[in-house]
Amino acid sequence: MARAESAQRSRNVLGTALQLVALLLLLSMVALVVSGVFAVLTVTRAPGQVASGVTAQASEALSAAQQAIQNATDPNHPPVGLSYDTEFSALDTWHVGEGLPGGSDYVLTVQSIQRREGASSQPTAQYAVIHAELRQPRVTRVLGQVIRSDSDPHDYVVYTGEVFRIGKQVYRVNWISQDDSAMAAGIVRTPDTITQPFKFDYP
C-alpha cells in the first residue's frame, strides 16, 4: 500500500514538473516573440511608435503568460472574455396581438414586430411596437351626455436590451423575432441593479 502511495506521489510530482517545464518553454517563446517584434519595429518605425507598439505587445504577451499559468495551475478557473447579462427569474414570450401582464390601469399589447433597414447589428435590426391604452376610457359628460371618450393610447418602440416596468416587475427585452412574430423579455431578479432608464413604466 505504501509503495502504491509513493508511486502515486512520484507521478504527481513528475506531472507538476512537466507542467512547469512547459510553462517555462512557453514564457521563453513569448520573450523571443517580443524581442523579435521590438527588433523589427526599431528598424521600421519612429521611436515614439516603437515605444507604444512594444508596450502593447509586451502587455499582450504578459496577459497570455498569466493566462497560461492560471490554466495550468487552476484547471477549474472561470472562463475569460465573457460578458455577463442581468439575471432573470423568468423569461416570458409574447406574440403579436398578445397582452403583457400586470398593468392595473392600462392594457399593453404587442402590436407588431418591425424590421429596420440598414441596421448596424442584429439587436438593432428588429423592434417591437407596444401599444398601451386605458382599461376604462376617461369619459367626459355634459348634462348626462357623453361628449368625449379618451383611452389615452400610446405606442412604444422597444429594442433588444431595453428595460420596462409593469406593476412590480421589471423586464429586460431578451430577443425580438419578426420570423416568429414574437418578443421575449426576462423578469429581472434584482431590479435595484438596473441603472438605465425604463422605456415605459406602468403601475
RAKAGI-V178313 format. One record per residue. N is the residue number from 1. SS is DSSP state (H for helix, E for strand, - for the rest). Layout:
n & ss
N & SS
N & SS
This chain:
n & ss
1 & -
2 & H
3 & H
4 & H
5 & H
6 & H
7 & H
8 & H
9 & H
10 & H
11 & H
12 & H
13 & H
14 & H
15 & H
16 & H
17 & H
18 & H
19 & H
20 & H
21 & H
22 & H
23 & H
24 & H
25 & H
26 & H
27 & H
28 & H
29 & H
30 & H
31 & H
32 & H
33 & H
34 & H
35 & H
36 & H
37 & H
38 & H
39 & H
40 & H
41 & H
42 & H
43 & H
44 & H
45 & -
46 & -
47 & H
48 & H
49 & H
50 & H
51 & H
52 & H
53 & H
54 & H
55 & H
56 & H
57 & H
58 & H
59 & H
60 & H
61 & H
62 & H
63 & H
64 & H
65 & H
66 & H
67 & H
68 & H
69 & H
70 & H
71 & H
72 & H
73 & H
74 & -
75 & -
76 & -
77 & -
78 & -
79 & -
80 & -
81 & -
82 & -
83 & -
84 & -
85 & -
86 & -
87 & -
88 & E
89 & E
90 & E
91 & E
92 & E
93 & E
94 & E
95 & E
96 & -
97 & -
98 & -
99 & E
100 & E
101 & -
102 & -
103 & -
104 & -
105 & -
106 & E
107 & E
108 & E
109 & E
110 & E
111 & E
112 & E
113 & E
114 & E
115 & E
116 & -
117 & -
118 & -
119 & -
120 & -
121 & -
122 & H
123 & H
124 & H
125 & -
126 & E
127 & E
128 & E
129 & E
130 & E
131 & E
132 & E
133 & E
134 & E
135 & -
136 & -
137 & -
138 & E
139 & E
140 & E
141 & E
142 & E
143 & -
144 & -
145 & E
146 & E
147 & E
148 & E
149 & E
150 & E
151 & -
152 & -
153 & -
154 & E
155 & E
156 & E
157 & E
158 & E
159 & E
160 & -
161 & -
162 & -
163 & E
164 & E
165 & E
166 & E
167 & -
168 & -
169 & E
170 & E
171 & E
172 & E
173 & E
174 & E
175 & E
176 & E
177 & E
178 & -
179 & -
180 & -
181 & -
182 & E
183 & E
184 & E
185 & E
186 & E
187 & E
188 & E
189 & -
190 & -
191 & H
192 & H
193 & H
194 & -
195 & -
196 & -
197 & -
198 & -
199 & -
200 & -
201 & E
202 & E
203 & -
